[in-house]
């Protein structure tokens, strides 16, 4: 793989992974581990398989057509791309409010500055860096790569420090004593739901050397992103399991922080702040970038000024958070919202492949897996709606 192609490969993989590893990801994993204990391992395993199937299909369809997802949808049925854009931007906006809440929680943990003020400071720092048009995209690529690596390393340390009991873990992974459809839909939505499944693919389309990237490389990049996010999820699960299995009740105001504090003391608590802040910043970038990559197709001003659109998107999300607050509730709800959007997005793209373009034939095995996942996620969505 040539240098430019390699750069696009890693930029796409890390943008997808760090878009997934946001504050909602940390909060969801901690809360569901507390509720389901070792049985949550089964849900993680199923979600990984679903995530891989979703990403393999969506990334390959987008890249084979050399079009953004909404453009593919518009070719299937005029106006369908606008509907998809509305869903993605709405879900991305909901997620971004939670990301900003997470940035506030992270910086508050590090400095003690109140949550809303910490969120405002975090956004101000980020916007200062994004105002430089020529450096915005390289900054995003570097930030998601190094912050992603840092998050995994710090969480691995805390997982080791918590000393989780591995007793019954294998049994619960394959035969859980309790299964929760809301947990499954929420973490799938929080990993590849809404805008996240398109983040890396759209970034790869925009990268230099894109013509030199093969479809197998696209699939590899998608799998790499899921692998990175899944490693982080499982490490955090083990850290939380080690804490809650000792009978410790986590602080409902900031459950993920409580895991780090109980596992590694005050050092762990400060490390959580770093992890949460990095997760929030990278997810803010991913959410804003991907949402604007959809909207710019229909708005000439955004097409000419995507960086300004990204800044406005972030500012509007910040205002909503500052008015509403409730960070933990926001972080849990955002994943569920994007979980509902995911099967709709997947079905639209799977239908689009029946329009033969440039002789492209989508692999039958991927098509079958894609439809199976779409049906399963739709069924899980119905189960969650019935439960509520």
C-alpha positions in Angstrom: 0.0 0.0 0.0 1.4 3.4 -1.0 2.1 6.1 1.6 -1.0 8.2 0.8 -3.2 5.1 0.7 -1.8 3.9 4.0 -2.4 7.4 5.5 -6.1 7.3 4.4 -6.4 3.7 5.7 -5.3 4.6 9.2 -7.1 7.9 9.3 -10.4 6.2 8.4 -9.9 3.3 10.9 -9.0 5.6 13.8 -11.8 8.1 13.0 -14.3 5.3 13.1 -12.9 3.8 16.3 -12.6 7.0 18.2 -16.0 8.2 17.0 -17.3 5.0 18.7 -15.1 5.4 21.8 -16.8 8.4 23.1 -18.2 9.4 26.5 -21.4 7.5 25.8 -19.3 4.4 25.1 -17.6 4.7 28.5 -20.8 5.4 30.4 -22.9 2.7 28.6 -20.3 0.0 29.1 -20.0 0.8 32.8 -23.7 1.0 33.5 -24.5 -2.2 31.7 -21.6 -4.0 33.3 -23.0 -3.0 36.7 -26.5 -4.3 35.7 -25.5 -7.5 33.9 -22.1 -8.4 35.5 -20.3 -11.1 33.6 -23.3 -11.7 31.4 -22.5 -8.4 29.6 -19.6 -10.2 28.0 -22.1 -12.1 25.8 -23.7 -8.9 24.6 -20.2 -7.5 23.8 -19.4 -10.6 21.7 -22.6 -10.4 19.8 -22.2 -6.6 19.2 -18.7 -7.1 17.8 -20.0 -9.6 15.3 -22.8 -7.3 14.3 -20.5 -4.3 14.2 -18.1 -6.1 11.8 -21.0 -7.2 9.5 -22.4 -3.6 9.4 -19.1 -1.9 8.7 -18.0 -4.4 6.0 -21.2 -3.9 4.1 -21.5 -0.1 4.4 -17.8 0.7 3.8 -17.6 -1.5 0.8 -20.8 -0.2 -0.8 -19.7 3.4 -0.3 -16.2 2.9 -1.5 -17.1 0.8 -4.5 -19.6 3.5 -5.7 -17.1 6.3 -4.8 -20.1 8.2 -3.4 -21.2 9.3 0.1 -24.0 7.3 1.6 -26.7 9.9 0.9 -25.6 10.2 -2.8 -26.0 6.4 -3.0 -29.4 6.6 -1.4 -30.5 9.4 -3.8 -29.6 7.2 -6.8 -31.9 4.5 -5.4 -34.8 6.8 -4.9 -34.7 10.6 -5.4 -35.1 12.3 -2.0 -34.1 9.2 0.0 -30.6 10.7 0.5 -32.2 13.7 2.1 -34.2 11.5 4.5 -31.0 9.6 5.4 -29.1 12.9 5.9 -31.9 14.1 8.2 -31.6 10.9 10.3 -27.8 11.0 10.4 -27.5 14.7 11.3 -30.2 14.4 13.9 -28.6 11.4 15.5 -25.1 13.0 15.2 -26.4 16.1 16.8 -27.9 14.1 19.7 -24.6 12.2 20.1 -22.6 15.4 19.9 -24.5 16.9 22.8 -23.5 13.8 24.8 -19.9 14.2 23.6 -19.8 17.7 24.9 -21.3 16.6 28.2 -18.4 14.0 28.3 -15.8 16.7 27.7 -17.2 18.6 30.6 -17.1 15.5 32.9 -13.6 14.7 31.8 -12.1 18.1 32.4 -14.1 18.5 35.7 -12.5 15.3 36.9 -9.0 16.5 36.0 -9.3 20.1 37.3 -12.4 20.3 39.6 -13.9 23.1 37.4 -17.7 22.7 37.3 -19.1 20.6 34.4 -20.7 23.3 32.3 -17.7 25.6 32.5 -15.4 22.6 31.7 -17.4 21.8 28.7 -17.2 25.4 27.5 -13.5 25.5 27.9 -13.0 22.2 26.0 -15.1 23.4 23.1 -13.3 26.7 23.0 -9.9 24.9 22.8 -11.1 22.7 20.0 -12.6 25.5 18.0 -9.3 27.5 18.2 -7.6 24.5 16.5 -10.4 24.1 13.9 -10.4 27.7 12.8 -7.2 27.1 10.8 -8.7 25.8 7.5 -5.6 24.2 6.1 -4.7 22.4 9.3 -8.2 21.2 10.4 -8.2 17.8 8.7 -4.5 16.9 9.5 -5.2 17.9 13.1 -8.3 15.7 13.2 -6.3 12.7 11.8 -3.5 13.1 14.3 -5.8 13.7 17.3 -8.0 10.6 16.8 -4.9 8.4 16.3 -2.8 9.4 19.3 -5.7 10.0 21.7 -7.2 6.6 20.7 -3.9 4.9 21.5 -3.7 6.8 24.8 -7.2 5.8 25.8 -6.5 2.1 25.3 -3.2 2.1 27.2 -4.7 3.9 30.2 -7.8 1.7 30.3 -5.6 -1.4 30.1 -3.8 -0.2 33.2 -7.0 0.4 35.1 -8.4 -3.0 34.0 -5.3 -4.7 35.3 -5.5 -2.7 38.6 -9.1 -3.7 39.2 -8.3 -7.4 39.3 -11.5 -8.7 37.8 -12.6 -12.2 38.6 -12.7 -14.4 35.5 -14.8 -17.0 37.3 -17.9 -18.0 35.2 -16.8 -15.4 32.5 -16.6 -18.0 29.7 -19.9 -19.6 30.7 -21.7 -16.3 30.9 -20.2 -15.2 27.5 -21.9 -18.1 25.7 -24.8 -18.9 28.1 -25.7 -15.6 29.9 -28.0 -15.9 32.9 -29.7 -12.6 31.7 -30.0 -11.0 28.3 -30.9 -7.3 27.8 -32.0 -6.2 24.3 -31.8 -2.5 25.3 -28.1 -3.0 26.3 -27.4 -4.8 22.9 -29.1 -2.1 20.8 -27.5 0.7 22.8 -24.0 -0.5 22.5 -24.3 -1.5 18.8 -25.8 2.0 18.3 -23.0 3.5 20.3 -20.3 1.7 18.2 -21.6 1.7 14.7 -25.0 3.4 14.9 -26.1 6.7 13.3 -23.2 8.7 11.9 -20.4 6.4 13.2 -20.7 3.6 10.6 -20.2 6.3 7.9 -17.4 8.3 9.6 -14.4 6.3 8.4 -15.8 5.5 4.9 -16.5 9.2 4.2 -13.1 10.1 5.5 -11.4 7.6 3.3 -13.2 8.9 0.2 -11.9 12.4 1.0 -8.3 11.2 1.5 -5.4 11.5 -0.9 -4.4 8.4 -2.8 -7.9 7.1 -2.6 -7.7 5.7 -6.1 -4.9 3.3 -5.0 -7.0 1.7 -2.2 -8.5 -1.7 -3.0 -11.7 -3.1 -1.7 -9.9 -5.7 0.5 -8.0 -2.7 2.1 -11.3 -1.0 2.7 -12.6 -4.1 4.5 -9.4 -4.3 6.5 -9.7 -0.7 7.6 -13.3 -1.3 8.7 -12.2 -4.4 10.7 -9.3 -2.5 12.2 -11.6 0.3 13.5 -14.0 -2.3 15.0 -11.1 -4.2 16.6 -9.7 -1.1 18.2 -13.1 -0.1 19.6 -13.8 -3.6 20.8 -10.5 -3.9 22.6 -11.3 -0.7 24.5 -14.8 -1.9 25.3 -13.6 -5.2 26.7 -10.9 -3.6 28.8 -13.4 -1.2 30.2 -15.8 -4.1 30.9 -13.1 -6.0 32.8 -12.2 -2.9 34.8 -15.9 -2.3 35.7 -16.5 -6.0 36.4 -13.5 -6.1 38.9 -15.1 -3.2 40.8 -18.8 -4.1 40.8 -18.2 -7.8 41.5 -16.8 -6.6 44.9 -20.3 -5.2 45.7 -19.3 -1.6 45.2 -22.1 0.7 44.1 -21.0 3.1 41.5 -21.8 6.8 41.6 -24.8 7.4 39.3 -23.6 10.9 38.5 -20.4 9.6 36.9 -20.3 5.8 36.9 -17.2 5.4 34.6 -15.2 7.7 36.9 -16.1 5.6 39.9 -14.7 2.5 38.2 -11.3 4.2 37.6 -11.2 5.6 41.2 -12.1 2.3 42.9 -9.7 0.3 40.7 -6.6 2.7 41.0 -7.4 5.3 43.6 -7.0 9.0 43.0 -4.5 8.3 40.2 -7.1 6.2 38.5 -9.7 9.0 39.0 -7.4 11.5 37.2 -6.6 9.0 34.5 -10.3 8.7 33.9 -10.5 12.4 33.4 -7.9 12.1 30.7 -9.6 9.1 29.0 -13.0 10.8 29.1 -11.7 14.1 27.8 -9.8 12.4 24.9 -12.9 10.2 24.1 -15.1 13.3 24.0 -12.8 15.5 21.9 -12.3 12.7 19.3 -16.0 11.9 19.2 -16.9 15.6 18.8 -14.6 15.7 15.8 -16.0 12.5 14.3 -19.7 13.5 14.8 -19.3 17.0 13.4 -17.2 15.9 10.5 -19.5 13.1 9.4 -22.7 15.1 9.9 -21.4 17.9 7.7 -20.2 15.4 5.1 -23.8 14.5 4.6 -25.4 17.9 4.8 -22.9 19.6 2.5 -24.3 17.6 -0.5 -27.4 19.7 -0.4 -26.0 23.1 0.8 -23.6 24.9 -1.6 -22.4 27.1 1.3 -21.4 24.0 3.3 -19.7 22.5 0.3 -17.5 25.6 0.0 -17.0 26.0 3.8 -17.1 22.6 5.5 -14.8 23.7 8.3 -17.2 26.6 9.2 -20.1 24.2 9.1 -18.3 21.9 11.5 -17.7 24.8 13.9 -21.4 25.9 13.8 -22.5 22.3 14.4 -20.3 22.1 17.5 -21.4 25.4 18.8 -25.1 24.5 18.4 -24.5 21.2 20.3 -22.8 23.1 23.0 -25.6 25.6 23.5 -28.2 22.7 23.8 -26.0 21.0 26.4 -25.5 24.1 28.4 -29.2 24.8 28.5 -30.3 21.2 29.2 -27.4 19.5 31.2 -28.0 15.9 32.5 -24.8 14.5 31.0 -25.2 10.8 32.0 -28.8 10.6 30.7 -27.7 12.2 27.5 -24.9 9.7 27.0 -27.2 6.7 27.5 -30.0 8.1 25.3 -27.7 9.0 22.4 -26.5 5.4 21.8 -30.1 4.2 21.8 -31.2 6.8 19.3 -28.5 5.9 16.9 -29.3 2.2 17.5 -32.8 2.8 16.1 -31.3 4.7 13.1 -28.8 2.0 12.2 -31.1 -0.7 10.6 -32.8 2.0 8.5 -29.4 3.2 7.2 -28.2 -0.4 6.5 -31.4 -1.4 4.7 -31.2 1.7 2.4 -27.6 0.9 1.3 -28.4 -2.8 0.9 -31.3 -2.0 -1.4 -29.0 0.4 -3.4 -26.7 -2.4 -4.5 -29.4 -3.9 -6.7 -28.8 -0.9 -8.9 -25.8 -2.2 -10.9 -23.3 0.7 -11.4 -20.0 0.4 -13.1 -20.4 -3.3 -13.2 -20.0 -3.6 -9.4 -21.4 -6.7 -7.8 -21.7 -6.7 -4.0 -20.4 -10.1 -2.6 -23.4 -12.4 -1.9 -22.0 -13.4 1.5 -21.8 -9.8 2.6 -25.3 -9.2 1.3 -26.7 -12.1 3.2 -24.9 -11.1 6.4 -26.1 -7.5 6.0 -29.8 -8.5 5.6 -29.6 -10.8 8.6 -28.1 -8.0 10.7 -30.8 -5.6 9.5 -33.5 -8.0 10.5 -32.0 -8.7 13.9 -31.5 -5.0 14.7 -35.0 -4.2 13.6 -36.4 -7.0 15.8 -34.3 -5.8 18.7 -35.6 -2.2 18.2 -39.2 -3.5 18.3 -38.4 -5.4 21.5 -37.0 -2.3 23.2 -40.0 -0.2 22.1 -42.4 -2.9 23.5 -40.4 -3.0 26.8 -40.8 0.8 27.2 
